[in-house]
Amino acid sequence: MPVTFFEEAAALIRAGRLVAFPTETVYGLGANALDPAAVRRIFEAKGRPATSPLIVHVSSTEMARRYVTAWPETAERLAARHWPGPLTLVLPKTREIPDEVTAGLPTVGIRAPAHPIALELIERAGVPIAAPSANRFTELSPTCAEHVRRSLGDRVDLILDGGSTPVGIESTVLSLAGERPVLLRPGMVSRGEIEEITGVVEVLVTGGPGAHAAPGMHQRHYSPRTPLLLVRGRPDRPGRGVYLKHGETMPANPRDYAAALYATLHRLDAEQLDWIAVEIPPDGEAWMGIRDRLRRAATL
């Protein structure tokens, strides 16, 4: 990508505007995380409630430490293994992070994305970037620039096109703000991988206390416009629909499945179907993030 694109994007971020950019998970809708007015523009563009906190993206652990009041040894070890990468750590925030970012909470979710365009943008902007997924609230997350264009249109000032995102679903979110680590949102960094470093991790009960502490935790989220149902076999339903079967029309292993999931649902959503049926994926830690996204996307 030409240097001039990065310079333009970084200037927009510093000016309080919105830039969509690729990460390894999904495309983010980015604004200067230190500018309350810019952060409010994210919520306006997405139609997202201000009670849903945003993730702050940084380029390094050194940058992350500037915006948290505590950086425990556990955070250091997790970042050393999984950053840059799809793991968000929730820690007590400094006053520099405005309440608009955290929905008034005293903690902030922070991560270093594993994508060269995202890292270059953060470095050139010189500020941390708050960025949820670059789509209208509750809709499917975008895994390519065209998905962003279709969802947000002129609500975003610039889109950096980095092709398809390789991970395909949003980051794992882990809180280190309490006495014990708590898994707030599953993703492709599994509970087992985290527990190799932290020991036992509690898992947030959906809809329970603390559900508002992480992004993407609304009961209905990540949804196509077409009604989606989770099934254990081919459904007998009227109308025109598509059945996505594990290991046949969808990949058999979790990493390939996650990378294909949103792109497949975006494609089917454009076909004006009456329904999309998805076979429930296997149990197991490696599938937790995928099962979570499908459960939230299901409307039937």
RAVENLIN-V984699 format. One record per backbone hydrogen bond with DSSP energy under -1.0 kcal/mol. NH is the residue of the N-H (numbers start at 0). CO is the residue of the C=O. E is the energy in kcal/mol with one decimal. If there is no record, write none. Layout:
# RAVENLIN-V984699
NH_CO_E ; NH_CO_E
This chain:
# RAVENLIN-V984699
4_1_-1.1 ; 5_1_-1.1 ; 6_2_-2.4 ; 7_3_-2.4 ; 8_4_-2.6 ; 9_5_-3.0 ; 10_6_-2.1 ; 11_7_-2.1 ; 12_8_-2.3 ; 13_9_-2.5 ; 14_10_-1.5 ; 15_12_-1.6 ; 16_11_-2.8 ; 18_29_-2.2 ; 19_157_-3.0 ; 20_27_-2.2 ; 26_141_-2.6 ; 27_20_-3.0 ; 28_131_-2.7 ; 29_18_-3.1 ; 30_129_-1.7 ; 32_127_-2.5 ; 34_31_-1.6 ; 38_34_-2.3 ; 39_35_-2.2 ; 40_36_-1.3 ; 41_37_-1.0 ; 42_38_-1.3 ; 43_39_-2.1 ; 44_40_-2.8 ; 45_41_-2.2 ; 46_42_-1.7 ; 47_42_-1.8 ; 51_48_-1.6 ; 53_100_-3.1 ; 55_108_-3.1 ; 56_128_-3.2 ; 57_110_-2.5 ; 63_59_-1.9 ; 64_60_-2.3 ; 66_63_-1.7 ; 68_91_-2.0 ; 75_71_-2.0 ; 76_72_-2.4 ; 77_73_-2.5 ; 78_74_-2.7 ; 79_75_-2.1 ; 80_76_-1.5 ; 81_77_-3.0 ; 82_78_-2.1 ; 84_111_-2.7 ; 86_84_-1.8 ; 87_171_-3.6 ; 88_109_-2.5 ; 89_173_-2.7 ; 90_107_-2.2 ; 92_105_-2.6 ; 93_66_-1.6 ; 96_93_-1.1 ; 100_97_-1.4 ; 103_98_-2.0 ; 104_101_-1.7 ; 107_90_-2.9 ; 109_88_-2.2 ; 110_55_-2.2 ; 114_112_-1.2 ; 118_114_-2.5 ; 119_115_-2.3 ; 120_116_-2.3 ; 121_117_-2.3 ; 122_118_-2.4 ; 123_119_-2.6 ; 124_120_-2.5 ; 125_121_-2.1 ; 128_56_-2.3 ; 129_30_-2.3 ; 130_54_-2.5 ; 133_26_-2.2 ; 134_132_-1.8 ; 136_45_-3.2 ; 138_135_-1.9 ; 147_143_-1.2 ; 148_144_-2.2 ; 149_145_-2.4 ; 150_146_-1.8 ; 151_147_-3.0 ; 152_148_-1.3 ; 154_151_-2.3 ; 155_152_-1.0 ; 156_17_-1.3 ; 159_19_-3.0 ; 164_142_-1.8 ; 166_23_-3.2 ; 167_24_-1.0 ; 171_85_-2.3 ; 172_184_-2.7 ; 173_87_-3.0 ; 174_181_-3.2 ; 175_89_-2.8 ; 181_174_-1.9 ; 182_201_-3.6 ; 183_172_-2.1 ; 184_172_-1.7 ; 193_189_-1.9 ; 194_190_-2.8 ; 195_191_-1.2 ; 196_193_-1.8 ; 197_193_-2.5 ; 198_194_-1.6 ; 201_180_-2.3 ; 203_182_-2.6 ; 207_204_-2.6 ; 210_207_-1.9 ; 212_209_-1.8 ; 220_295_-1.5 ; 222_137_-3.0 ; 228_275_-2.5 ; 230_277_-2.4 ; 241_274_-1.2 ; 243_276_-3.3 ; 246_249_-1.3 ; 247_244_-1.8 ; 249_244_-2.0 ; 256_252_-2.2 ; 257_253_-2.7 ; 258_254_-1.9 ; 259_255_-1.4 ; 260_256_-1.7 ; 263_259_-2.5 ; 264_260_-2.3 ; 265_261_-2.8 ; 266_262_-2.2 ; 267_263_-2.4 ; 268_264_-2.3 ; 269_265_-1.1 ; 270_267_-1.6 ; 273_239_-3.7 ; 274_239_-1.1 ; 275_226_-2.2 ; 276_241_-3.1 ; 277_228_-2.7 ; 278_243_-3.0 ; 279_230_-2.9 ; 286_283_-1.4 ; 287_284_-1.3 ; 290_286_-2.7 ; 291_287_-2.3 ; 292_288_-2.1 ; 293_289_-2.4 ; 294_290_-2.4 ; 295_291_-2.0 ; 296_292_-1.8 ; 297_293_-1.7 ; 298_227_-2.7 ; 299_227_-1.8
